[in-house]
Amino acid sequence: MLRNLWRDDAGATSIEYGLIAAFLGLAIIATVGDISVEANKPFERTATALDNANNTP
């Protein structure tokens, strides 16, 4: 019984797929975070320009 249990690798594939999915999820989260920071920069520049235009006499 112990020998059969030691040789059983039926759950190894599902664990591997789970690890791959976790790493892909982390990669997607990191990429989306970087994209959102870059996408926000033009709006920040526009807001700064509008503030500067409103503050000039």
C-alpha positions as a printed NumPy array, in Angstrom:
array([[  0.   ,   0.   ,   0.   ],
       [  2.766,   2.474,   0.878],
       [  4.648,   1.58 ,  -2.291],
       [  1.569,   2.336,  -4.396],
       [  0.988,   5.587,  -2.545],
       [  4.604,   6.658,  -3.09 ],
       [  4.386,   5.981,  -6.849],
       [  1.   ,   7.659,  -7.305],
       [  1.417,  10.962,  -9.126],
       [ -2.188,  11.594, -10.156],
       [ -2.41 ,  14.947,  -8.397],
       [  0.922,  16.282,  -9.667],
       [ -0.517,  17.557, -12.946],
       [ -3.267,  19.562, -11.291],
       [ -0.756,  21.122,  -8.9  ],
       [  1.456,  22.085, -11.841],
       [ -1.491,  23.659, -13.654],
       [ -2.382,  25.542, -10.492],
       [  1.142,  26.923, -10.188],
       [  1.158,  27.986, -13.837],
       [ -2.183,  29.748, -13.378],
       [ -0.898,  31.527, -10.267],
       [  2.231,  32.759, -12.039],
       [  0.2  ,  33.93 , -15.027],
       [ -2.146,  35.771, -12.696],
       [  0.755,  37.536, -11.012],
       [  2.207,  38.511, -14.388],
       [ -1.135,  39.916, -15.534],
       [ -1.588,  41.904, -12.327],
       [  1.924,  43.377, -12.621],
       [  1.377,  44.307, -16.279],
       [ -1.997,  45.924, -15.66 ],
       [ -0.5  ,  47.916, -12.787],
       [  2.269,  49.254, -15.027],
       [ -0.162,  50.087, -17.823],
       [ -2.491,  51.969, -15.493],
       [  0.38 ,  54.112, -14.197],
       [  1.484,  54.949, -17.739],
       [ -2.085,  55.619, -18.884],
       [ -2.613,  58.091, -16.038],
       [  0.36 ,  60.32 , -16.94 ],
       [ -1.329,  62.271, -19.794],
       [ -4.278,  63.075, -17.531],
       [ -1.935,  64.303, -14.806],
       [ -0.123,  66.554, -17.317],
       [ -3.44 ,  67.945, -18.545],
       [ -4.614,  68.626, -14.996],
       [ -1.331,  70.377, -14.198],
       [ -1.584,  72.497, -17.345],
       [ -5.154,  73.486, -16.491],
       [ -4.164,  74.386, -12.931],
       [ -1.3  ,  76.501, -14.206],
       [ -3.595,  78.23 , -16.697],
       [ -6.124,  79.025, -13.968],
       [ -3.456,  80.424, -11.648],
       [ -1.949,  82.878, -14.137],
       [ -3.241,  86.462, -13.761]])
